[in-house]
């Protein structure tokens, strides 16, 4: 039966793959909707779905200004057991392609152009280009290659008779931005579970894997989490000629950046795996024009990946670092001021500053306590305005947080310097099958089974990792303390509950184990993005089919 499913499937994958890659679907743009036309045309031509028009369709992304949709299709068997195949159809933009933008979505044309400039490419890319073993192009690896494999298998399973289980195909937008597609898909998953009486066994993503060892594939049984803390530093204003009368917030923020950038104490280490240390994505002072005063504020945000930390643990760890940085700066300023006073024969007295670090919620509560009759109304107006700026593209979700902090400071009477810690969207929970109790024995042994199959079938080893570290939509497949996390986000993520939210309750209802099985890809998001042909057309389809057939055939 497996031979029947896989017969000549490489040709079907190839046809789907090139058709998908050809569709421009830049993330967080109107171009993403181009993929809806692709899906509509393809599924209207599949006999199984012609007979069952209610078993596929589009599900709107909640409150989406771009009007994007999740595409879904269900192949129904006789039982309840259901496998979900998940992928994303958006791709990052092609700005880095420069003069080659016109062929970014045409792999064969792009290959010819790259050969003309191959001397300017990195050595690894040159070698892969010359080998002819890879397909280059935007989205070839991330992740229309994996989506094409899933689609080809879905079409084959739609022709099977007496299928014991069910196969649900989901293709979502916005994975490369804020995962709005997957966060909305959670609601769809819950609705379909009830409508078709489904029991979800496993979610399979097919993001590309990136190898440490050339001849060893990787299977991921979970996905790294992501938290994006923001830091706002309120200084004390003074003229640049009177530096010891003020406190420069840039000086404090840079110390905080230095103490947190690549800080391994903020990484997680589990089962021989580690989350990459944090890195800062943006820093800026609060000045909007030139004058001779030091800035009143400075702010920035970092990306922090997690394997088991939750938002509370992260905030507490960063608060401690901020306190240390603040104390160090005050000591440094006092040392400089004492020497300065000595040099001009002035009596030295320690500067008045004291380290003060608080969370966004604590700042909010202080303002509300100071002005209980007016603050909430003014803050809600500012929050609505922040939402409008995001929806209209004037500002990002990360940047409007600083507008909101500054609005709160209008109601803070204490003018002394302080640090405020909050969280900016998006938030990705960390997930892994090893955290799931009472796991079905078939799922518990799935990586070992794949490794055995791959060695016998291809003579190639595959290794298991607990976490896919590229950040993925698998983060929204399972959670066990959703309400607690939601409460933490509500207080310290200003936009949570207004224009950004996560349906934790629905995730809990449909929680399931997950796995990532995808082709080998390289240089994701770069000009030289590429996918290995052998994985795309032969190896990955066979592995995926082996897993699917063992569970629902």
C-alpha positions in Angstrom: 0.0 0.0 0.0 2.9 2.4 0.8 4.3 1.7 -2.7 1.0 2.7 -4.2 1.0 6.0 -2.3 4.6 6.8 -3.2 4.6 5.7 -6.9 5.9 8.5 -9.1 5.2 11.0 -6.3 8.4 13.0 -7.1 6.7 14.3 -10.3 3.7 15.4 -8.4 5.8 17.1 -5.7 7.8 18.8 -8.5 4.7 20.2 -10.2 3.2 21.5 -6.9 6.5 22.8 -5.7 7.3 25.0 -8.7 3.8 26.3 -8.8 3.9 27.3 -5.2 7.3 28.9 -5.3 6.1 31.0 -8.3 3.5 32.6 -6.2 4.8 35.8 -4.5 3.6 35.7 -0.9 5.7 38.1 1.1 4.9 38.0 4.7 2.7 40.7 6.3 1.7 42.1 2.9 -1.3 41.8 0.6 0.8 39.4 -1.5 0.1 36.6 0.9 -3.5 36.4 -0.4 -2.0 35.3 -3.7 -1.7 31.8 -2.2 -5.5 31.6 -1.7 -5.9 31.6 -5.4 -3.4 28.8 -5.7 -5.2 26.7 -3.2 -8.7 27.4 -4.6 -7.6 26.4 -8.1 -5.8 23.2 -7.0 -8.5 21.9 -4.7 -11.3 22.6 -7.1 -9.6 20.2 -9.4 -9.1 17.3 -6.9 -11.8 14.7 -7.4 -12.1 13.9 -3.7 -12.8 17.5 -2.8 -15.1 18.0 -5.7 -17.3 15.4 -4.1 -16.9 17.0 -0.6 -16.9 20.8 -0.9 -17.6 21.1 2.8 -14.4 19.4 3.7 -12.0 22.2 2.7 -12.0 26.0 2.6 -10.7 29.2 4.1 -10.8 30.4 7.7 -10.3 34.1 8.3 -7.5 35.4 10.4 -9.0 37.1 13.4 -9.2 41.0 13.0 -6.7 40.9 10.2 -6.3 44.2 8.4 -4.9 42.3 5.3 -7.9 40.0 5.2 -5.8 36.8 5.1 -7.0 33.3 5.6 -5.9 29.9 6.8 -6.5 27.2 4.2 -7.7 23.8 5.5 -8.6 20.5 3.9 -9.7 17.2 5.6 -9.4 13.7 4.2 -11.8 11.7 6.3 -11.4 8.1 7.3 -13.6 5.8 9.4 -12.1 6.5 12.8 -11.4 9.5 15.0 -7.6 9.5 15.1 -6.3 12.5 13.2 -2.9 13.7 12.0 -2.5 17.4 11.2 -0.1 18.5 8.5 0.9 22.1 9.1 2.9 24.5 7.0 3.1 28.3 6.3 2.7 29.8 2.9 4.3 33.2 3.5 7.9 33.9 2.7 10.3 36.7 3.7 10.8 39.6 1.2 13.4 39.6 -1.5 15.2 42.9 -0.8 18.5 41.1 -0.5 18.1 39.8 -4.1 18.8 43.3 -5.4 19.1 43.0 -9.2 17.9 39.4 -9.2 14.5 40.2 -7.6 12.7 39.4 -10.9 13.8 35.8 -10.8 13.6 35.2 -7.0 10.5 33.0 -7.5 11.7 31.3 -10.6 14.3 28.7 -9.5 15.5 27.7 -12.9 16.0 31.2 -14.1 17.6 32.2 -10.8 20.1 29.3 -11.1 21.3 30.6 -14.5 21.8 34.1 -13.0 23.6 32.8 -10.0 26.0 30.9 -12.1 27.0 34.1 -13.7 28.0 35.7 -10.4 29.0 32.5 -8.5 32.5 33.9 -7.8 30.8 36.4 -5.5 28.9 33.8 -3.5 30.1 32.1 -0.3 32.1 28.9 -1.0 29.4 26.6 0.4 26.8 28.1 -1.9 29.2 28.0 -4.9 29.8 24.3 -4.3 26.1 23.5 -4.0 25.3 25.5 -7.1 27.9 23.6 -9.1 26.7 20.3 -7.8 23.2 20.7 -9.2 21.9 18.9 -6.1 19.9 21.9 -4.8 17.1 24.2 -5.9 17.7 27.9 -5.2 15.0 30.5 -4.7 12.9 32.4 -2.2 10.6 30.0 -0.4 12.2 26.8 -1.8 13.3 25.7 1.6 11.3 28.0 3.9 8.9 26.5 3.4 7.1 25.7 0.2 9.3 22.6 -0.3 7.8 21.0 2.8 4.3 22.3 1.9 4.5 20.7 -1.5 5.5 17.3 0.0 2.5 17.5 2.4 0.1 18.4 -0.4 1.3 15.6 -2.7 0.8 13.1 0.1 -2.6 14.5 1.0 -3.7 14.0 -2.6 -2.5 10.4 -2.6 -4.3 9.7 0.7 -7.5 11.2 -0.6 -7.6 8.3 -3.1 -7.2 5.6 -0.4 -10.1 3.4 0.5 -10.9 2.3 4.0 -8.6 4.8 5.7 -8.7 4.2 9.4 -7.8 7.7 10.5 -8.0 11.3 9.2 -5.6 13.7 7.7 -6.1 17.5 8.2 -4.0 19.8 6.1 -3.5 23.4 7.4 -1.6 26.1 5.5 -1.2 29.4 7.4 -0.1 33.0 6.6 2.1 35.2 8.8 4.5 32.7 10.3 7.5 34.9 9.5 6.0 37.8 11.3 3.7 37.4 14.3 2.1 33.9 13.6 -1.3 35.5 13.3 -2.3 32.7 11.0 -1.5 29.9 13.4 -3.0 31.8 16.4 -6.2 31.9 14.4 -5.8 28.3 13.2 -6.1 27.2 16.8 -9.7 28.2 16.8 -10.2 26.4 13.5 -8.6 23.2 14.9 -11.0 23.3 17.8 -14.0 23.9 15.6 -13.1 21.0 13.3 -12.5 18.7 16.2 -16.0 19.2 17.3 -17.7 19.3 13.9 -16.0 16.1 12.6 -15.6 14.3 15.9 -11.8 14.2 15.6 -9.1 13.2 18.1 -5.8 14.7 17.3 -2.8 12.3 17.6 0.0 14.4 16.2 0.8 17.6 14.4 3.5 17.3 11.7 5.3 20.4 10.5 7.7 20.3 7.6 9.9 23.3 8.1 13.4 22.7 6.6 16.0 21.2 9.0 19.5 22.5 9.1 22.2 20.0 9.6 25.2 20.0 11.9 26.7 17.0 10.2 26.3 16.8 6.4 25.1 13.2 6.3 22.8 13.3 9.3 19.2 14.4 9.1 17.3 15.9 12.1 13.9 15.3 13.4 12.5 17.8 16.0 10.0 16.8 18.7 9.2 20.3 19.8 9.9 24.0 19.1 11.8 26.6 21.0 9.9 29.4 22.7 10.4 33.1 22.2 9.9 36.1 24.5 10.6 39.7 23.5 11.4 41.8 26.6 11.5 45.5 26.2 13.5 47.9 28.4 12.6 51.5 28.9 15.0 53.7 30.8 13.8 57.0 32.2 16.8 59.3 33.0 17.0 62.8 34.5 17.2 65.7 32.2 20.1 68.1 32.2 22.1 70.3 29.9 25.1 68.6 28.3 27.3 71.1 30.1 26.0 70.0 33.5 26.3 66.3 33.1 26.5 65.5 36.8 23.1 67.2 37.4 21.4 64.5 35.3 21.4 60.9 34.5 21.8 59.9 30.9 19.4 57.0 30.1 21.5 56.0 27.1 24.4 55.2 29.5 22.2 53.0 31.6 20.6 51.2 28.6 24.0 50.4 27.0 25.1 48.8 30.3 22.0 46.7 30.3 22.5 45.7 26.7 26.1 44.8 27.4 25.1 42.6 30.4 22.3 40.8 28.5 23.6 40.4 24.9 24.7 36.8 24.4 24.3 36.2 28.2 24.4 32.4 28.5 22.8 32.7 32.0 19.6 33.6 30.1 19.9 30.5 27.9 18.2 27.2 28.7 20.1 23.9 28.7 18.1 20.7 28.5 18.8 17.2 27.4 22.1 18.3 25.8 20.4 21.1 23.9 20.5 24.8 24.4 18.5 27.9 23.4 20.7 30.5 21.6 21.6 33.3 24.0 19.6 36.6 23.7 20.3 39.3 21.2 19.1 42.9 21.0 17.0 43.8 17.9 16.5 47.5 18.4 17.7 50.4 20.7 17.0 54.1 20.5 16.9 57.2 22.6 13.6 59.1 23.0 14.7 62.4 21.3 12.8 63.5 18.3 15.0 66.5 17.4 18.4 68.0 18.2 19.0 70.1 21.3 21.9 70.4 23.8 20.2 68.4 26.5 20.8 64.8 27.2 17.8 62.6 26.3 15.1 62.0 28.8 14.5 58.4 27.8 16.0 55.5 25.9 14.5 52.1 25.0 15.0 48.9 23.1 13.9 45.3 22.9 15.7 41.9 22.6 14.8 38.4 21.4 15.1 35.8 24.1 14.6 32.1 23.1 13.5 29.6 25.7 13.4 25.8 26.3 11.6 25.9 29.6 11.5 29.5 31.0 8.1 31.3 31.2 7.6 35.1 31.2 7.7 35.5 34.9 11.1 33.8 35.2 12.5 35.9 32.3 11.2 39.2 33.8 12.7 38.4 37.2 16.1 37.4 35.7 16.2 40.6 33.6 15.1 42.7 36.6 18.1 41.4 38.6 20.5 42.3 35.7 19.0 45.8 35.4 19.4 46.4 39.1 23.1 45.4 38.8 23.6 47.6 35.8 21.9 50.5 37.6 24.0 50.1 40.7 27.2 49.9 38.6 26.3 53.0 36.7 25.7 55.0 39.9 29.0 53.8 41.4 30.8 54.8 38.1 29.2 58.2 38.1 30.0 58.9 41.7 33.6 57.8 41.1 33.9 60.2 38.1 32.1 63.0 40.0 34.4 62.7 43.0 37.5 63.0 40.8 35.9 65.9 39.0 35.2 67.7 42.3 38.7 67.1 43.5 40.1 68.6 40.3 38.2 71.8 40.7 38.5 72.0 44.5 34.8 71.5 45.1 33.4 69.6 48.0 32.1 66.2 46.9 28.8 64.8 47.9 27.4 61.6 46.5 24.9 61.9 43.7 21.2 61.4 44.7 20.4 58.5 42.4 19.1 55.2 43.7 18.6 52.1 41.5 14.9 51.6 40.8 13.6 48.8 38.4 10.0 47.9 38.0 7.7 46.0 35.6 5.3 47.6 33.2 2.4 46.5 35.5 4.0 48.1 38.5 4.3 51.4 36.6 0.7 51.2 35.4 -0.5 50.5 39.0 1.5 53.5 40.3 0.0 55.9 37.8 -3.5 54.5 38.5 -3.0 55.0 42.2 -1.8 58.6 41.6 -4.7 59.7 39.4 -7.5 57.1 39.8 -10.1 59.3 38.2 -8.4 60.2 35.0 -5.6 57.8 34.3 -7.6 54.8 33.0 -9.5 56.9 30.5 -6.4 58.6 29.2 -4.5 55.3 29.0 -7.3 53.6 27.1 -7.3 56.4 24.6 -3.5 56.0 24.2 -4.0 52.2 23.8 -6.6 52.7 21.1 -4.3 55.1 19.3 -1.4 52.6 19.5 -3.7 50.0 18.0 -4.6 52.3 15.1 -0.9 53.0 14.4 -0.1 49.3 14.2 -3.1 48.5 12.0 -2.3 51.3 9.6 1.4 50.4 9.5 2.6 53.6 11.1 4.4 51.7 13.8 5.3 48.2 14.7 3.8 46.3 17.7 7.1 46.5 19.4 7.6 50.3 19.0 4.1 51.4 20.2 4.9 50.0 23.6 7.3 52.9 24.2 4.6 55.4 23.3 2.4 53.7 26.0 5.2 53.8 28.6 5.7 57.5 28.0 2.0 58.1 28.3 2.0 56.4 31.7 4.9 58.7 32.8 2.5 61.7 32.4 0.8 60.4 35.5 4.0 59.5 37.5 4.9 62.1 40.2 8.2 60.6 41.1 10.7 62.1 38.6 13.7 60.0 39.7 15.4 57.8 37.1 14.1 54.2 36.7 14.0 51.2 34.5 10.8 49.7 33.2 10.6 46.1 32.0 7.8 44.8 29.8 7.0 42.3 27.0 6.4 43.0 23.3 4.6 40.6 21.0 5.0 38.0 19.7 5.2 35.4 22.4 5.9 31.8 21.5 5.5 29.1 24.2 8.3 26.5 24.3 6.9 23.0 23.5 8.4 19.5 23.4 7.0 16.0 23.5 9.3 15.1 26.4 7.2 17.3 28.6 4.0 15.5 27.8 2.8 12.9 30.3 1.2 9.6 29.3 2.3 10.0 25.7 1.0 7.4 23.2 3.8 4.7 22.9 3.7 5.1 19.1 4.4 8.8 19.4 6.9 8.3 22.2 9.0 6.0 20.0 8.4 8.0 16.8 12.0 9.4 16.4 13.6 6.0 17.0 11.2 4.5 14.5 12.1 7.2 11.9 15.8 6.7 12.6 15.6 3.0 12.1 13.5 3.4 8.9 15.9 6.0 7.4 18.9 3.8 8.0 17.3 0.8 6.4 15.8 2.7 3.5 18.5 5.3 2.8 21.5 4.2 4.8 21.5 7.7 6.4 21.3 8.4 10.1 18.6 10.7 11.5 19.0 12.3 15.0 16.3 13.5 17.3 16.3 16.9 18.9 13.8 18.0 21.5 13.4 21.5 20.1 13.4 23.0 16.7 15.4 26.2 17.3 14.2 28.2 14.2 11.0 29.3 15.9 7.9 27.8 14.4 4.1 27.6 14.6 4.4 24.3 16.5 4.7 26.5 19.7 0.9 26.7 19.6 0.2 22.9 19.6 0.4 22.2 23.3 0.2 24.0 26.6 -0.7 23.0 30.2 -0.5 26.2 32.2 -2.1 28.6 29.7 -4.2 30.6 32.1 -1.3 31.3 34.3 0.8 32.5 31.3 -2.1 34.6 30.0 -2.4 36.4 33.3 1.4 37.2 33.3 1.1 38.5 29.7 -2.0 40.7 30.5 -0.1 42.7 33.1 3.3 43.2 31.3 2.5 43.0 27.6 0.7 46.3 26.9 -1.0 45.1 23.7 -2.2 41.7 25.0 -5.9 41.5 24.9 -6.3 44.5 22.5 -4.7 43.8 19.2 -2.6 40.8 20.1 -3.8 37.6 21.9 -3.2 33.9 22.1 -6.2 31.5 22.6 -4.6 29.5 25.3 -7.9 27.9 26.3 -8.4 26.5 22.8 -4.8 25.3 22.7 -5.4 23.4 25.9 -8.6 21.8 24.5 -6.8 20.5 21.4 -3.3 20.0 22.8 -1.3 17.3 21.0 2.3 16.2 20.5 4.2 17.5 17.5 7.1 16.7 15.3 9.0 18.5 12.5 9.9 16.4 9.5 11.2 18.5 6.7 13.8 18.6 3.9 17.4 19.8 4.3 17.5 23.6 3.6 20.3 26.1 3.7 20.7 29.9 3.9 17.1 30.5 4.9 16.0 34.2 4.3 19.1 34.8 2.2 19.8 35.2 -1.5 21.2 31.7 -1.6 18.3 30.0 0.1 18.1 26.4 -1.3 16.6 23.0 -0.7 18.2 19.6 -1.3 16.5 17.8 -4.2 17.0 14.3 -2.8 15.2 15.3 0.4 12.5 17.2 -1.4 11.6 14.6 -4.0 12.5 11.3 -2.3 13.7 11.0 1.2 11.4 13.4 3.2 8.2 12.2 1.4 9.1 8.6 2.2 9.7 9.4 5.9 6.5 11.4 6.2 4.5 8.7 4.6 6.1 6.1 6.9 5.0 8.1 9.9 1.5 8.8 8.6 0.8 5.3 7.3 1.9 3.7 10.6 -0.7 5.8 12.5 -3.8 6.0 10.3 -3.6 3.3 7.6 
